[in-house]
Amino acid sequence: MSVQRRGDGWRVRWREGGQQRSRQFARKSDAQAFEREIKRRQALGPLAAIVLVSGTTLTDFVRGEWWPKYAVPNLKPSTRRRYAEVWSAYLLPRLGGYRLAEITPALVEDLAAELHRRGLGTASQRKALLLLQGILRRAVIRGLIPANPVPHVDKPKAPAPAWPTPLAPATVERIRTQLGQHDALLVSLMAYAGLRPGEATAVRWRDLSDRTIYLLASKTQRERRVSLLGPLAQDLAEWRLACGRPEAGTLIVPRPQIGAWTRTAWQNWTQRIYQPAARVAGVTGDLRPYRLRGSFASLLLWEGHSLAYVAEQDGHSIATLARHYAGVLEELEHKPRVSAEQAIRDARELISCAPGVPDLAGTLISAAESPAFTAMGDAGLEPATSALSRRRSPS
């Protein structure tokens, strides 16, 4: 073992587990203190973990080890944000001051009972306990505690997932009719290509070929290719012309303001643009745009594609697809089977022939007076830009 000068800092070298190891420090005093700690650990042998952890609290471990060395390099920003909220609300106030060795199964069971008494939802209770389990798993790996106490405690059973209720093409088209071309295309990308919100707002023109979108899934980090349905390909072609043939690196659906989409911008779009249009279209229950992904999966299944094909297109495992996304398109269930493309074209033709269309204020505009219909070209094609100018994105 030695402390050596290395560039602008100091390096400690020692042998552990049959391998030569090293660690760099900015100050010599820190390097010497670490060297003494390593020598102490080697002298203690098997008792080192118990002795060294004696003064380390859960808060110390989370802030000094788990968050910077595990959460930051391995978890997505959205996941880290949710974990930080759970930690601050439920774990830090109750367990933050406990030393790691003091967190026993009994203490964890008391925490679970307290969360239940506070009326916390089952999902939130599970998140808190599973986060604690993950944190202490890292403590086990780092040799700071001999075993993880959380798995010994029963967790609330996860509620059965709600049965998927996808929106049929006619409903999707009623939503799109309320929107401007920019926002209607965003709906189409999710409903007719199964893009996640993060994918729909990040895809660029260079990711698009004649009839394929190439994606790097934001959730799984796996590449996938989504075959474009004809009506969506037409929507994209008309939008590209309306944008003046943008460069390949340009976002297909840019943020209403300059810059990339942010979480706040997406929430504003959902609450101010999508949800009012969905309500006017008669959508009830789940008003999240994410529901549109189930429409794409169910439409492909209704057409007759295999689960394996649809799972690949939607970017999920077969089990996840069947459990959370694939549902019955009730509006189509008793109609003759046609292709997904034809089902979308039929829906557009049906909407275009409707005697009136409700606007966002709840009034009826006749089809003859509505620009959403007067600009309709060939049956089954997306209206021109002026036909989708009824609703503008938030600034």
C-alpha positions as CSV (number, residue, x, y, z in Angstrom):
1,M,0.0,0.0,0.0
2,S,1.3,3.5,-0.8
3,V,0.4,7.1,-1.3
4,Q,2.0,8.6,-4.4
5,R,2.0,12.0,-6.1
6,R,0.0,11.7,-9.4
7,G,-0.2,14.8,-11.5
8,D,-2.2,17.5,-9.6
9,G,-3.4,15.0,-6.9
10,W,-2.5,12.0,-4.8
11,R,-3.1,8.4,-5.5
12,V,-3.6,5.6,-3.0
13,R,-2.7,2.1,-4.2
14,W,-3.5,-1.1,-2.4
15,R,-4.2,-4.8,-3.1
16,E,-7.6,-6.3,-2.4
17,G,-9.3,-9.4,-3.6
18,G,-6.2,-10.5,-5.5
19,Q,-6.2,-7.3,-7.6
20,Q,-4.3,-4.1,-7.5
21,R,-6.6,-1.2,-6.9
22,S,-6.2,2.6,-6.7
23,R,-8.1,5.8,-5.9
24,Q,-7.2,9.4,-6.7
25,F,-7.5,12.4,-4.2
26,A,-7.0,16.1,-4.7
27,R,-5.4,16.6,-1.2
28,K,-2.6,14.5,0.4
29,S,-4.3,14.6,3.7
30,D,-7.4,12.9,2.2
31,A,-5.3,10.3,0.6
32,Q,-3.5,9.5,3.8
33,A,-6.8,9.3,5.7
34,F,-8.1,6.9,3.1
35,E,-5.0,4.8,3.4
36,R,-5.4,4.5,7.1
37,E,-9.0,3.4,6.6
38,I,-8.0,0.7,4.2
39,K,-5.4,-0.6,6.6
40,R,-8.0,-0.6,9.4
41,R,-10.4,-2.5,7.2
42,Q,-7.8,-5.1,6.4
43,A,-6.9,-5.5,10.1
44,L,-10.6,-6.0,11.0
45,G,-11.1,-8.6,8.3
46,P,-14.7,-10.1,8.3
47,L,-15.8,-7.6,11.0
48,A,-14.9,-4.6,8.8
49,A,-18.4,-4.2,7.3
50,I,-20.1,-4.2,10.7
51,V,-17.6,-1.8,12.3
52,L,-17.3,0.6,9.3
53,V,-21.0,1.0,8.9
54,S,-21.5,1.9,12.5
55,G,-21.7,5.6,11.9
56,T,-23.1,5.7,8.4
57,T,-26.7,6.8,8.3
58,L,-29.2,6.1,5.5
59,T,-29.0,9.7,4.4
60,D,-25.2,9.6,4.3
61,F,-25.3,6.5,2.2
62,V,-27.9,7.8,-0.2
63,R,-26.2,11.2,-0.7
64,G,-22.6,9.9,-0.8
65,E,-23.0,6.5,-2.5
66,W,-26.3,5.5,-3.9
67,W,-27.3,8.7,-5.7
68,P,-24.0,9.8,-7.3
69,K,-22.6,6.3,-8.0
70,Y,-25.7,4.4,-8.9
71,A,-28.7,6.5,-9.6
72,V,-27.1,9.3,-11.7
73,P,-25.1,7.0,-14.1
74,N,-27.8,4.2,-14.4
75,L,-31.3,5.8,-14.2
76,K,-33.1,8.1,-16.6
77,P,-33.8,11.6,-15.5
78,S,-37.5,11.0,-15.2
79,T,-36.9,7.9,-13.0
80,R,-34.4,9.9,-10.8
81,R,-37.0,12.6,-10.4
82,R,-39.7,10.2,-9.2
83,Y,-37.2,8.5,-6.9
84,A,-36.2,11.8,-5.4
85,E,-39.8,12.7,-4.7
86,V,-40.5,9.4,-3.0
87,W,-37.2,9.7,-1.0
88,S,-38.0,13.2,0.2
89,A,-41.6,12.5,1.0
90,Y,-41.6,9.1,2.6
91,L,-38.1,7.7,3.4
92,L,-36.0,10.7,4.5
93,P,-38.3,12.0,7.2
94,R,-38.9,8.5,8.7
95,L,-35.6,6.6,8.2
96,G,-33.0,9.2,7.1
97,G,-31.3,9.5,10.5
98,Y,-31.1,5.8,11.2
99,R,-27.7,4.0,10.8
100,L,-27.7,1.3,8.1
101,A,-27.2,-1.4,10.7
102,E,-30.2,-0.2,12.7
103,I,-32.7,-0.7,9.8
104,T,-34.2,-4.0,10.6
105,P,-37.2,-5.9,9.2
106,A,-39.2,-4.7,12.2
107,L,-38.4,-1.1,11.5
108,V,-39.3,-1.5,7.8
109,E,-42.6,-3.2,8.8
110,D,-43.4,-0.2,11.1
111,L,-42.7,2.1,8.1
112,A,-45.1,0.1,5.9
113,A,-47.8,0.3,8.7
114,E,-47.3,4.1,9.0
115,L,-47.6,4.7,5.3
116,H,-50.9,2.7,5.3
117,R,-52.2,4.6,8.3
118,R,-51.5,7.9,6.5
119,G,-53.9,6.7,3.7
120,L,-51.2,6.5,1.1
121,G,-52.3,4.7,-2.0
122,T,-51.1,1.1,-2.6
123,A,-49.0,2.2,-5.6
124,S,-47.2,4.8,-3.5
125,Q,-46.6,2.4,-0.6
126,R,-45.0,-0.1,-3.0
127,K,-42.8,2.6,-4.6
128,A,-41.5,3.7,-1.2
129,L,-40.7,0.2,0.0
130,L,-39.2,-0.9,-3.3
131,L,-37.0,2.2,-3.4
132,L,-35.8,1.4,0.1
133,Q,-35.1,-2.2,-1.0
134,G,-33.1,-1.0,-4.0
135,I,-31.0,1.4,-1.9
136,L,-30.2,-1.2,0.8
137,R,-29.4,-3.7,-2.0
138,R,-26.6,-1.4,-3.0
139,A,-25.5,-1.3,0.7
140,V,-25.2,-5.1,0.7
141,I,-23.2,-5.0,-2.5
142,R,-20.8,-2.4,-1.1
143,G,-20.3,-4.6,2.0
144,L,-21.9,-2.2,4.4
145,I,-24.6,-4.5,5.8
146,P,-24.7,-8.3,5.7
147,A,-28.3,-8.6,4.4
148,N,-31.2,-6.5,3.1
149,P,-34.1,-6.3,5.6
150,V,-36.8,-5.1,3.2
151,P,-37.5,-8.4,1.3
152,H,-38.6,-10.0,4.6
153,V,-41.5,-7.5,4.9
154,D,-44.8,-8.1,3.0
155,K,-45.6,-5.3,0.6
156,P,-49.1,-4.3,-0.4
157,K,-50.3,-6.3,-3.4
158,A,-50.2,-4.3,-6.6
159,P,-53.7,-3.6,-7.9
160,A,-54.7,-5.4,-11.1
161,P,-54.0,-3.3,-14.1
162,A,-57.0,-1.6,-15.7
163,W,-58.3,-3.4,-18.8
164,P,-56.9,-1.5,-21.8
165,T,-59.5,0.7,-23.5
166,P,-58.0,1.9,-26.8
167,L,-59.5,4.6,-28.9
168,A,-60.9,3.5,-32.2
169,P,-59.8,5.4,-35.4
170,A,-63.1,7.3,-35.5
171,T,-62.5,8.7,-32.0
172,V,-58.9,9.6,-32.9
173,E,-60.1,11.4,-35.9
174,R,-62.7,13.3,-33.9
175,I,-59.8,14.5,-31.7
176,R,-57.7,15.4,-34.6
177,T,-60.5,17.5,-36.1
178,Q,-60.3,19.8,-33.2
179,L,-56.6,20.5,-33.6
180,G,-54.3,22.4,-35.8
181,Q,-52.0,20.5,-38.2
182,H,-49.0,20.5,-35.8
183,D,-51.0,19.1,-32.9
184,A,-53.0,16.7,-35.1
185,L,-49.8,15.2,-36.4
186,L,-48.6,14.6,-32.8
187,V,-51.8,12.7,-32.1
188,S,-51.3,10.7,-35.3
189,L,-47.7,9.7,-34.4
190,M,-48.9,8.2,-31.2
191,A,-52.2,6.7,-32.4
192,Y,-51.1,5.3,-35.8
193,A,-47.4,4.6,-35.1
194,G,-47.4,3.8,-31.4
195,L,-44.7,6.3,-30.5
196,R,-44.2,7.2,-26.9
197,P,-44.6,10.9,-26.0
198,G,-40.8,11.2,-25.6
199,E,-40.3,9.6,-29.0
200,A,-43.0,11.6,-30.8
201,T,-41.5,14.9,-29.6
202,A,-37.9,13.8,-30.3
203,V,-38.1,12.1,-33.7
204,R,-36.5,14.1,-36.6
205,W,-36.9,14.1,-40.3
206,R,-33.7,12.1,-40.8
207,D,-35.3,9.2,-38.8
208,L,-38.0,8.9,-41.5
209,S,-37.7,6.9,-44.7
210,D,-40.4,6.4,-47.3
211,R,-42.5,4.1,-45.2
212,T,-40.5,3.6,-42.0
213,I,-39.6,5.5,-38.8
214,Y,-36.3,4.5,-37.2
215,L,-36.4,4.9,-33.4
216,L,-34.2,4.5,-30.4
217,A,-36.7,3.7,-27.7
218,S,-36.5,6.2,-24.9
219,K,-37.6,3.7,-22.3
220,T,-35.8,0.5,-23.4
221,Q,-32.9,2.0,-25.3
222,R,-33.5,-0.5,-28.1
223,E,-33.6,0.3,-31.7
224,R,-36.8,-0.4,-33.5
225,R,-38.4,0.2,-36.9
226,V,-42.0,1.2,-37.2
227,S,-43.7,0.6,-40.5
228,L,-45.8,3.6,-41.5
229,L,-49.4,3.2,-42.2
230,G,-50.5,4.9,-45.4
231,P,-52.6,7.7,-43.8
232,L,-49.8,8.6,-41.4
233,A,-47.3,8.7,-44.3
234,Q,-49.7,11.1,-46.1
235,D,-50.0,13.3,-43.0
236,L,-46.2,13.5,-42.7
237,A,-45.8,14.3,-46.4
238,E,-48.3,17.2,-46.2
239,W,-46.8,18.5,-42.9
240,R,-43.3,18.5,-44.5
241,L,-44.6,20.6,-47.4
242,A,-46.3,22.9,-45.0
243,C,-43.0,23.4,-43.1
244,G,-41.2,24.3,-46.3
245,R,-39.2,21.1,-46.5
246,P,-37.1,21.4,-43.3
247,E,-33.6,20.1,-42.9
248,A,-33.0,16.5,-42.0
249,G,-32.0,17.3,-38.4
250,T,-35.2,19.3,-37.7
251,L,-37.7,17.9,-35.2
252,I,-40.8,16.6,-37.1
253,V,-43.1,18.1,-34.4
254,P,-41.1,21.0,-32.9
255,R,-42.0,22.5,-29.6
256,P,-44.4,25.5,-29.9
257,Q,-41.7,27.7,-28.5
258,I,-38.0,27.6,-29.6
259,G,-36.0,24.8,-28.2
260,A,-36.5,21.1,-27.4
261,W,-39.6,19.8,-25.7
262,T,-39.5,19.9,-21.9
263,R,-41.6,18.2,-19.3
264,T,-43.5,21.4,-18.6
265,A,-44.1,22.0,-22.3
266,W,-45.5,18.5,-22.6
267,Q,-47.8,18.9,-19.6
268,N,-49.1,22.2,-21.0
269,W,-49.8,20.6,-24.4
270,T,-51.6,17.8,-22.7
271,Q,-53.8,20.0,-20.5
272,R,-54.4,22.9,-22.8
273,I,-54.6,21.2,-26.2
274,Y,-55.1,17.5,-26.2
275,Q,-57.5,17.0,-23.2
276,P,-60.0,19.7,-24.3
277,A,-60.1,18.2,-27.8
278,A,-60.5,14.6,-26.4
279,R,-63.4,15.7,-24.2
280,V,-65.2,17.3,-27.1
281,A,-64.6,14.1,-29.1
282,G,-66.4,12.1,-26.3
283,V,-63.4,10.5,-24.6
284,T,-63.9,9.6,-21.0
285,G,-61.8,8.0,-18.3
286,D,-58.1,8.1,-19.1
287,L,-57.3,11.4,-20.8
288,R,-53.6,10.9,-21.1
289,P,-52.1,11.0,-24.6
290,Y,-50.2,7.8,-23.7
291,R,-53.5,6.0,-24.2
292,L,-53.1,6.5,-27.9
293,R,-50.3,3.9,-28.0
294,G,-52.8,1.2,-27.2
295,S,-54.9,2.3,-30.2
296,F,-52.0,1.5,-32.5
297,A,-51.4,-1.9,-30.9
298,S,-55.0,-2.9,-30.9
299,L,-55.5,-1.7,-34.5
300,L,-52.7,-4.0,-35.7
301,L,-54.1,-6.9,-33.7
302,W,-57.6,-6.3,-35.1
303,E,-56.1,-6.3,-38.6
304,G,-54.7,-9.8,-37.9
305,H,-51.0,-9.3,-37.1
306,S,-49.3,-11.6,-34.6
307,L,-48.6,-10.6,-31.0
308,A,-44.9,-10.9,-31.8
309,Y,-45.1,-8.4,-34.7
310,V,-47.2,-5.9,-32.8
311,A,-44.9,-6.1,-29.7
312,E,-41.9,-5.4,-32.0
313,Q,-43.7,-2.4,-33.6
314,D,-44.8,-1.0,-30.3
315,G,-41.5,-1.5,-28.5
316,H,-42.6,-3.9,-25.8
317,S,-42.4,-7.5,-24.8
318,I,-45.4,-9.7,-25.7
319,A,-46.4,-10.0,-22.0
320,T,-46.4,-6.2,-21.5
321,L,-48.3,-5.6,-24.7
322,A,-51.0,-8.1,-23.8
323,R,-51.3,-6.8,-20.2
324,H,-51.2,-3.0,-20.7
325,Y,-51.9,-2.1,-24.3
326,A,-53.8,-4.6,-26.4
327,G,-57.6,-4.1,-26.0
328,V,-60.8,-4.4,-27.8
329,L,-61.7,-1.7,-30.3
330,E,-65.4,-1.8,-29.6
331,E,-66.4,0.5,-32.5
332,L,-64.8,-2.0,-34.9
333,E,-65.5,-5.3,-33.1
334,H,-68.7,-6.2,-35.1
335,K,-67.5,-4.8,-38.5
336,P,-65.9,-6.7,-41.3
337,R,-62.1,-7.0,-41.0
338,V,-60.2,-4.6,-43.1
339,S,-56.6,-3.4,-43.0
340,A,-55.5,-0.9,-40.4
341,E,-54.9,1.7,-43.2
342,Q,-58.5,1.2,-44.5
343,A,-59.9,1.5,-41.1
344,I,-58.3,4.9,-40.7
345,R,-59.4,6.0,-44.1
346,D,-63.0,4.8,-43.4
347,A,-62.9,6.8,-40.1
348,R,-61.7,9.9,-41.9
349,E,-64.4,9.6,-44.5
350,L,-67.0,9.0,-41.8
351,I,-66.0,12.2,-40.0
352,S,-65.9,14.2,-43.2
353,C,-69.5,13.1,-44.0
354,A,-70.8,14.0,-40.5
355,P,-73.6,16.5,-40.6
356,G,-71.8,18.7,-38.0
357,V,-68.7,18.7,-35.9
358,P,-68.6,20.1,-32.3
359,D,-66.0,22.8,-31.7
360,L,-64.2,23.3,-28.4
361,A,-66.9,25.6,-27.1
362,G,-69.5,22.9,-27.5
363,T,-71.3,24.4,-30.5
364,L,-72.0,22.7,-33.8
365,I,-70.5,23.9,-37.0
366,S,-72.0,22.5,-40.1
367,A,-69.7,20.4,-42.4
368,A,-70.3,22.9,-45.2
369,E,-69.0,25.8,-43.1
370,S,-66.1,24.1,-41.3
371,P,-62.7,24.6,-42.8
372,A,-61.8,21.2,-41.5
373,F,-64.0,19.7,-44.2
374,T,-64.1,22.2,-47.0
375,A,-60.4,21.7,-47.6
376,M,-60.7,17.9,-47.7
377,G,-59.1,16.5,-50.8
378,D,-59.3,12.8,-51.9
379,A,-61.2,10.5,-49.6
380,G,-58.9,9.1,-46.9
381,L,-56.2,11.8,-47.1
382,E,-55.3,14.3,-44.4
383,P,-56.8,17.8,-44.9
384,A,-54.6,20.6,-46.1
385,T,-53.0,22.9,-43.5
386,S,-55.9,25.3,-43.4
387,A,-58.2,22.4,-42.5
388,L,-56.5,21.8,-39.2
389,S,-56.1,25.4,-38.0
390,R,-58.9,25.5,-35.5
391,R,-56.7,25.0,-32.4
392,R,-53.2,26.4,-31.8
393,S,-50.5,25.1,-29.6
394,P,-49.7,26.8,-26.3
395,S,-47.0,29.5,-26.4
